[in-house]
Amino acid sequence: MPVITMDGREGSRMIYAEGIISFLSKDKVPTSGIYIKNDRVHMKIIKTAERPLTAGDTQSLEITCRYTAYLHESYNCRSLEDYNGKVKPFLQKQINRLIYRVEVHYLNYM
């Protein structure tokens, strides 16, 4: 999908992001160590809570993953640091879980 670059031209450059994400899941945790893997996001489980958290009638498990993500370049981001605020909403759409921590360790143009 083409996007408009900062100088007004169409482009499809991607932004590579990696870091740590923690979220709550009501689903059973995969046993393979990979939580999600597709062409835009790869999440590998590095830690799961030993006991589920209970809120009312529902139980959730805290999962922490190392992620790599590929975001489309955005015309309103002038530098790589501007993409820090775009990582969490992007990951939220990918996993559809309650995210409570996102650490962005590395950003680069692809």
N, C-alpha and C positions, 0 to 999 in steps of 0.2 A: 504494500500500500504506500504510494508516494506521499511525502509530506513536504511542506514548504520550509526551506532552510532559512537561516537568518538573513541571507542576502536576497531572499525573494524567489529563489529558484526551487524547482521541484527536486527532491532528493529522497533517498531511502536509507540514509546512514543510520546506524543503530548505536545505542548507548549500552555498554556492557556494565553491569553492576554485580557486585558480590558482597556478601555479608552474612549476618545471623538474623533469624526471625524466630519469635516465640509466639505461639497461639494456642487456643483451646479447641479441642475436637471432641465431638460426641461419638465419632466413629471409631471402629477398631483400628489400631495402629498397624500399618503394614509390617510384615516380619522381615522384608528384604532390606530395610534400611533406607530405601528410596520412598519419599512421600509423594512426590509428583515429578514427572519428567515429560516434557513436551518440547516443541521447537522454540518456545519463549522462556521457559522456566525449568530449572532443575533444583530440587530440594532433597537433601540427604539428611536423615534424622541423626542428630548427634546426642540427643538426650530426651528421655521421656520421664515424666513424674512417676514415682513409685506407687503413689496412691491417687485415685481420681478425686477431683474437687467436686463437691456436692452443693448445688444451689437449688433449693426447693426439691422437686422430684427428678431433676436431671443431673447426671454425672458427666463431667468433662475431664479430659486428660490433657495436661500441659505438655506440649511438644515443642522442642527447640531443634531447628534445622539450620544447616549451612545452605545458602542459596546462591545461585547464579541466575541472572535475568538479563534479557535483551529487550530494551525499550526503544520505541521509535523516537527519532530526534524530534524535538518540539521547537517551533519557531519562537516561543516566548522564553526559552532558556538561553541565556547569553554565554554561560560557562558551564562546565561540568558540575560545579557546586550547586547550581540551580536545579539539578536533577534529584538532589537529596529528597526534596518534598514530593517527587513523583513516584518514588519507589514503593512506598507503603500502599497508596491507592492502586497501583498496578498489581502488586502481590495480592491485595485484598480481592480483586476481581478474579485472580487465578485460583485461589484456594477457597474462597467463600467461607471463611472461618473468622472468629473473633481474634484479631491480631492485637497484642498488647505491647509488643516490643519489636522494633526493626532497627538493626545496626547496619549502616552502609559503610563497608570497609574499603571499597575500591570502586571507582568509576573511570571509564575510558571510552573514547570513540572507537567504533568498529569500522 
